[in-house]
């Protein structure tokens, strides 16, 4: 052991040991995550160090929160998280697919095959599958008016894997409408323009879409209106509080009058700025019964708040920067950085500005806006873990809708694609490959079947029966998926089960890459200094 | 009571598993297969039906046992002393209540479930879900937390039986979901006709609806308490009752006396003395200054620059003149009282005395805001001459000495719907705290009835009817979920059973005679706990609010289903932090 000579503390695993460690880790991670897959998957409860509870079915959340330590598992988890970042979904599938590739390879390796040959087969199979995906996908035309039904089907498929059915169906409409609301023709969709806000009360089914904005703070003055209709909205980023000078300044005075004058002078510039806003309010609200609200990104100090309150203006201070952007998109007008040249054109408009108090938390609703390009998904739930669960699901739902619009294509779900691709690989591609790489293609093809297998397993169906029935139908030329309730083959098109094209593509792209890397490892060395204290 | 230790102090078992685990971590070449090898050390992983689901149910059941015994007017006759991280239970005769000592060594004697579960610091994750459901109920309605936790516990207990019978948790969830939907349907039918129209200003009507909620906290004293709470609530009820704010009914706890000395003050009771020498005023105008009553100061640091002795002398004079000018301006505006939100300067106080102004200092921002609401004053930021509109008005303002504490009583009869205060008297802090919680519950149920005044029969009549109707419903179902629905129905029996048991009655007899009455069509028959017989609730006048029941049952079913849905638990190593000081044996006293 040459390494032991160099560093007696080093640990080394070589050849088949290293390989098996990797395979075991991949399989172990697959075991953990597989019960989450699909609409019938179960929920995991994560308990944090402080005793906080998180309930989740989302592979991404799970991988992030689990604090994995095994080096191989971390690599796989990173791939899965990357999958989530690029396409928003499919983390669980990635982990399972990688695990299955390793499992299939193990069989061949134990028979004495060299991993390099398998890896070559994977590469061929991957390319062939990607080509097949291009043929297999269903193109959809998005244009100016995307087909809402298709978007809903994709969103529903994604959401049902994260939440229970009735809630998922309700959220489907919400996420589709939210994305369509912020969509501007010819521009990429920026999902940040959908604000996700939560309130801890009532039930999860009270979650709704607010066309407008919900802010999680209220006005800080007791005399301001709690509810205002027909409201002009001024979005600004102007400091309305006295700011001390940068240099260490001091006043010198020798009588109380002088001091009073100083006090007045200190405030003058702030008061002037406030007065400009009040002037504008008086100008636009002079001859109608409309109201006026100021949303300021910077602070407003109590004397300024007082002045604004007396003028009948609702003022919110320290709004989040991204909310300033959303507010302009929702209500119109523009965000101003100075009050020097205020014109009525800078103002937006909302039908209702309303403050809602929930215990000690305050929420401000800006609703009934005209032609909004930003909206808020208001999540409600009786406790934090419900809210967190819905939040993760909504995020994935939004991504699914966005992907569909951008891909202009969808893929049949319920395991239909995987079975079809497997049959294609086995029946056609394999014959064109010469030599032992064939076995790599075969391993890849069998690994694809893991998705329908686990779907069946999680629904309490017999895995073998299901696979035989599905492949049989595919060989007859019917493209079918799995009905999780009955175990019978169904046409995913009729059932409305569609997956994202980009999710599938990313999955097929990244899975084999990481699996190949892991297979080609022949030595694992731990020789770094142990930073932890010996126990 | 051993069960307490099992749910409350998982921490000790954390440690055990932690050590076991370390011995396994020899080198990474020996890594075992499976999830344990992948997680950071100290993690715990529970999965599967036996390890996760049944264990969870077990923990929840035990939590429910604790809360259940304080359900209803006759609580329980043992108390549990629960210390942080380890548990000793004593059977001290302290009728009805539970004695809870939290980690700050604060003692609670209560049978308010919300308080109990809050202070217990439940550690088991599944039991925590139930606690969260109870908390949600407390935040939503302010009452019925006990029903939520106990009922969810009962549902889970029955679910365990179903699992042992061979049902899969997902089938139980389906059944329970169907059952809760049916329950809500039936509950709606149970609503007493005519109760949806209610005059929220009618004291008797209010008391009818409030009584059961208050009685479950303070049995025997509910008549007196209800009338106090109702009076206070009605006084501050705004024109549109839906806008009723719980914050407007204040509670002032004053040690000494007894409940019979308690009273309702229309206005505020401040637990502080007046600053100056004037302690009593009537029919006076009030000026409120947030920023304190003192000389004005610049934000930037100011320095007095003095060149000669003359200037020094003059400076003090100009200062005095300035303050006098300000105080005089306030006095000239007609105000007789100055309320300051911050410090009151010595010099300012001197001039206030000279101009015969009463001075109050209220340092809490919220209290000051309430004071403004009571008096109708507009709070001014700086000491300056107030506009006539900005002044508030009080009928009387007096410093009184009640039970050794000086309090300022602010009365404002004309103010209409502003703020009212229930002054509670009691002999110990614990009694006062418990009374306060009863008042809070009462006020919250007033709020609930302002939102939705519908009532359903109380005294377990509703529960028996629901049980009966759901059982009928389950017989019509064909699938496996019929068993779950039947068990759901059975769970309702827990309530009459507990009520009867806590009152020392024979539960089985009571339940069977209740069923008999309900089967013959008397849907409003409940338990009369005093006589130990079944009676029509309309003669006993025990009504529960529909909305409280609705939310409690729904949250309970939600929580139970969530617990059932979980089949794997992954626990991180508990975060470090200072260990609590080792607790010795309880002091003898």
Interface residues (C-beta under 8 A of the other chain):
Chain A: X11 X13 X17 X21 X24 X25 X27 X28 X29 X31 X32 X35 X40 X42 X43 X44 X45 X46 X47 X48 X49 X50 X51 X53 X55 X65 X66 X67 X68 X69 X70 X73 X200 X201 X202 X203 X222 X223 X242 X244 X245 X249 X250 X251 X252 X253 X254 X255 X256 X257 X259 X260 X262 X263 X266 X302 X303 X306 X359 X382 X383 X384 X385 X386 X460 X524 X526 X535
Chain B: X22 X27 X28 X29 X31 X33 X34 X35 X37 X38 X39 X40 X41 X43 X52 X123 X125 X126 X128 X129 X132 X133 X135 X136 X139 X140 X168 X170 X290 X295 X296 X297 X298 X299 X300 X301 X302 X303 X304 X305 X306 X307 X311 X314 X315 X318 X319 X321 X322 X369 X372 X378 X379 X381 X382 X554 X555 X558 X562 X565 X566 X567 X568 X569 X570 X571 X572 X573 X574 X575
